[in-house]
């Protein structure tokens, strides 16, 4: 399953930001339109690096499908940033 929504949240002691819901499924529209160009770039990079292009595309797809459920939390002394991908 591909990622559909990302939730970004920033929290500081002085300011509490809203949770931003970013619809990732809208990124698939330009990705589909640019897919021939993306495929040619991947093919060129694979040929230059002596990598099987089908294996590279399968790996990229596996990474994209593994993103849902990712929860990244970065915090310093004052600021906390949380990114969740659903």
N, C-alpha and C positions, 0 to 999 in steps of 0.2 A: 504494500500500500504506500502510495506516495504521500509526502507531507502536505497537509491542507492549510493549517493555520499555525502561525507563530505568535506567542504572547511575550511581549517585552515589558519589563517592569524595572523602573529605576527608583531607588529610595535613598535619600540622604537625611541627616538629622534635621535640616532646615526645611526640606522640601520633599513632599511625597508625590511622586509623579503618577499619572494615571496608567492603568494597564493598557498597552497598545496591542490590539488584535490585528495582526497583519495577515491578510488572506493570500497565502502562497499559491493557491490554485489559480489565481489570476496570472501568475508568472508562466503558466503552461501555455497560454495563448501566444506570447512572443517566442517561446521556446519551440513551439510547433512550427511557427512561421520561419524561424531561423534554423530549423533542423538540417536542411541540406548544407548550409554553411558550417554548422557545428560538426556535422559528420565529416566534411572535407578537412576541417582543422584537426579533428581527432585522427583521421586517417593519415594526414601528413605528419603529425607528431609521432604516431606509432611507427610509420615507415622510417622516420629519422632516428628513432630510438630502438629500432629492431624489436618491436613488441607486436604481438598478435592483436590486430584491431578489434576482432570480435571479443576477445578476452577483456580488452580495455573497456569496451562498451558495456559488457556484462558486469564488470567491476563498478563502473560509474552508476549503473542502474541499481546494483545491490546496495551501494552507499546511499543513494537517494531513497530507496525503499526502507532502509534501516534508520532513517532520521526520525520518524515518529516515535515519541516517547523520550526523546532527548531532553535533558534538563540540565542547563548550564547555569551555575551560580558563581559570580565573580564578586568578591568583596574586598574592600580596603578598610582602613580605619574608619572612614566616614561614609563611604558610598557602597551601595550594593546594587548590582545589576543581575537580573534573572531573565533567562531566555528559555522558554519552553516551546517545543515543537510538537504539535498534535497531529 
